[in-house]
Amino acid sequence: KGTVLLPALRDFIAYIREAAASGARRGLAVIITDSQLHDAEDVTAYTEQVAKEIAANRLPPLNFVLLGVGDQIDEEQMEEIGHEPYP
């Protein structure tokens, strides 16, 4: 309980920046979580920034899959994050 997701997203984006410099044209992250994110607002703000970088061709297109496991999944939170509109 008490997942903080932002550090993992930042690490992944740093990895993708390096991979893109070596020719990667797409990225995929599969994140397994208890889906009780304590930094959901920070995650949303950061993903907005990442979406702008993708739209400006500074990052390749990326897909994120959040997989909630356990018996206390916060489905509402997962839906909000998963369906956030980005450019």
C-alpha positions in Angstrom: 0.0 0.0 0.0 1.1 3.5 -0.6 2.6 3.3 -4.0 4.7 6.3 -5.2 4.8 6.0 -9.0 6.6 9.2 -10.1 10.1 8.0 -9.5 9.5 4.9 -11.7 8.1 7.0 -14.5 11.0 9.4 -14.3 13.5 6.5 -14.5 11.6 5.1 -17.5 11.6 8.4 -19.3 15.4 8.8 -18.7 15.8 5.3 -20.2 13.7 6.2 -23.2 15.7 9.4 -23.8 18.9 7.3 -24.0 17.2 4.6 -26.2 15.8 7.3 -28.5 19.3 8.7 -29.0 20.4 5.2 -30.1 17.5 4.9 -32.5 14.5 3.7 -30.6 11.2 4.8 -32.2 8.7 3.7 -29.6 8.4 2.8 -25.9 6.3 0.6 -23.7 6.1 0.5 -19.9 4.2 -2.2 -18.1 3.8 -1.1 -14.4 2.4 -3.6 -11.8 1.0 -1.8 -8.8 -1.4 -2.2 -5.9 -3.1 0.7 -7.6 -3.3 2.8 -4.5 -1.1 5.7 -5.8 -0.3 8.4 -3.3 1.2 10.7 -5.9 -1.6 10.5 -8.6 -1.7 14.3 -9.0 2.1 14.4 -9.5 1.9 11.5 -12.0 -0.8 13.3 -14.0 1.2 16.5 -14.1 4.3 14.6 -15.2 2.5 12.7 -17.9 1.1 15.9 -19.3 4.7 17.2 -19.6 5.8 13.9 -21.3 2.8 14.1 -23.7 3.9 17.6 -24.7 7.4 16.3 -25.4 6.0 13.5 -27.5 3.9 16.0 -29.5 7.0 18.1 -30.1 8.9 15.0 -31.3 11.4 15.3 -28.4 10.4 11.8 -27.2 9.1 8.9 -29.3 5.5 7.7 -28.9 5.0 5.8 -25.6 2.4 3.5 -24.1 2.0 2.9 -20.4 0.1 -0.1 -19.1 -0.9 0.1 -15.4 -1.8 -3.3 -14.0 -3.5 -3.3 -10.5 -3.1 -6.4 -8.4 -4.4 -7.3 -5.0 -7.7 -7.2 -3.3 -7.9 -3.4 -2.6 -7.5 -2.0 -6.1 -8.6 1.6 -6.5 -10.4 1.1 -9.8 -11.6 4.7 -9.9 -8.1 6.1 -9.6 -6.8 3.7 -12.3 -9.6 4.8 -14.6 -8.9 8.5 -14.0 -5.2 8.0 -14.8 -5.8 5.6 -17.7 -8.3 7.9 -19.4 -6.7 11.2 -19.0 -6.8 13.0 -22.4 -3.4 14.1 -23.7 -2.5 15.8 -27.0 
